[in-house]
């Protein structure tokens, strides 16, 4: 119960909601807009969204952070930076044949990061990454023609719902 309250008051819900909105708009744009525009949409969402989530998370989290939490936050930030660099390297080496493969690999790296952070910090933070991973795989293999829309609604929408649930119910 203490861990759940710490997660709820520490700003995790903000990250989920902001990331969910980014995924909702980004994946919907991939489904419906021309491929030339989509990278700009993702860039225009991801950079300000990442900054917004970080700033809001820090502001909300200040109320519950201790010096040891600040050190852990720095390590977590470094972990994500390294994971992103590894992800870019692996995707470059693998040379996926289409955008759906790239998207699925990025989703898998993000969910691997969430699972890793959850296993290190709190099992309560693990549960939501597993269904999103399963949904991504199901959408990719079973519904390839609507994969991006699938991820917008179930991935992005799912994160928004989970963020709101954590904020309001935990």
C-alpha positions in Angstrom: 0.0 0.0 0.0 2.9 2.4 0.9 4.5 1.8 -2.5 1.2 2.4 -4.4 0.7 5.7 -2.5 4.3 6.7 -3.2 3.8 6.0 -6.9 0.5 7.9 -7.0 2.0 10.9 -5.2 5.3 10.8 -7.0 4.2 11.8 -10.4 4.2 8.5 -12.2 0.6 9.1 -13.3 1.7 12.3 -15.1 4.2 10.3 -17.1 1.6 7.8 -18.0 -1.0 10.4 -19.1 1.5 12.5 -21.1 3.0 9.4 -22.8 -0.5 8.1 -23.4 -1.5 11.4 -25.1 1.6 11.3 -27.2 1.0 7.7 -28.3 -2.7 8.4 -29.0 -2.0 11.3 -31.3 1.3 9.9 -32.7 0.0 6.5 -33.6 -3.4 7.9 -34.9 -1.3 10.2 -37.2 0.6 7.2 -38.5 -2.6 5.5 -39.3 -4.2 8.4 -41.1 -1.6 10.9 -42.3 0.9 10.7 -45.1 4.3 9.1 -44.2 6.1 12.4 -45.0 4.3 14.3 -42.2 4.4 11.6 -39.5 8.0 12.0 -38.3 7.4 15.7 -37.7 4.2 14.8 -35.7 6.2 12.4 -33.5 9.0 14.9 -33.0 6.6 17.7 -32.3 4.8 15.6 -29.7 7.8 13.8 -28.1 10.1 16.6 -27.4 7.6 19.0 -25.7 5.8 16.0 -24.1 9.0 14.7 -22.6 9.9 18.1 -21.2 6.4 18.6 -19.9 6.3 15.2 -18.2 9.8 15.7 -16.7 9.0 19.2 -15.4 5.6 18.2 -14.0 7.0 15.0 -12.5 9.8 16.9 -10.7 7.3 19.5 -9.4 4.9 17.0 -8.1 7.6 14.6 -6.9 9.4 17.3 -4.8 6.8 16.9 -2.2 7.7 13.2 -1.6 11.4 13.0 -2.5 14.3 12.4 -0.2 18.0 12.7 -1.1 18.1 9.0 -1.8 15.2 9.4 -4.2 17.0 12.1 -6.0 20.0 9.8 -6.5 17.7 7.1 -7.7 16.0 9.5 -10.2 19.4 10.4 -11.7 20.2 6.7 -12.1 16.8 6.1 -13.7 17.4 9.0 -16.1 20.8 7.5 -17.0 19.2 4.1 -17.5 16.6 5.5 -19.9 19.3 7.4 -21.9 21.4 4.2 -22.2 18.3 2.2 -23.2 17.4 4.7 -25.9 21.0 4.6 -27.3 20.9 0.8 -27.3 17.5 0.8 -28.9 18.6 3.2 -31.7 21.7 1.1 -32.3 19.8 -2.2 -32.4 17.1 -0.8 -34.7 19.9 0.6 -37.0 21.6 -2.8 -37.1 18.4 -4.8 -37.6 17.2 -2.5 -40.4 13.5 -3.1 -40.1 11.6 -3.3 -43.4 8.7 -1.1 -42.6 7.4 1.5 -40.1 5.3 -1.1 -38.2 8.4 -3.1 -37.3 10.2 0.1 -36.2 7.2 1.1 -34.1 6.9 -2.4 -32.5 10.6 -2.4 -31.7 10.4 1.0 -30.1 7.3 -0.1 -28.1 9.1 -3.2 -27.0 12.1 -1.2 -25.8 9.9 1.3 -23.9 8.0 -1.6 -22.2 11.3 -3.3 -21.4 12.4 -0.1 -19.7 9.2 0.2 -17.8 9.4 -3.5 -16.7 13.0 -3.1 -15.6 12.3 0.1 -13.6 9.3 -1.7 -12.0 11.3 -4.7 -11.1 14.0 -2.5 -9.5 11.7 0.0 -7.8 8.3 -1.6 -7.2 6.3 -4.6 -8.5 3.3 -2.3 -8.5 4.9 -0.4 -11.4 5.2 -3.6 -13.5 1.6 -4.7 -14.0 0.6 -2.1 -16.6 3.6 -2.7 -19.0 2.7 -6.3 -19.5 -0.8 -5.8 -21.0 0.5 -3.0 -23.3 3.3 -5.3 -24.5 0.8 -8.1 -25.1 -1.6 -5.7 -26.9 1.2 -4.4 -29.1 2.2 -8.0 -30.1 -1.4 -8.9 -30.8 -2.0 -5.9 -32.9 1.1 -6.3 -34.9 0.5 -10.0 -35.7 -3.3 -10.2 -35.9 -4.3 -6.7 -37.1 -1.5 -5.3 -39.2 -3.7 -3.1 -41.3 -4.9 -1.2 -38.2 -1.8 -1.6 -36.0 -1.2 2.1 -35.6 -4.9 2.8 -34.7 -4.8 -0.2 -32.4 -1.8 1.2 -30.6 -3.3 4.7 -30.5 -6.5 3.5 -28.8 -5.3 0.6 -26.7 -1.7 1.6 -26.0 -2.1 5.4 -25.7 -5.7 5.3 -24.4 -4.7 2.5 -22.0 -1.8 4.6 -20.6 -4.1 7.5 -20.1 -6.7 5.4 -18.3 -4.0 3.8 -16.1 -2.5 7.2 -15.2 -6.0 8.5 -14.2 -6.6 5.3 -12.2 -3.4 5.6 -10.3 -4.0 9.3 -9.6 -7.6 8.9 -8.5 -7.7 5.4 -6.9 -4.3 4.8 -5.3 
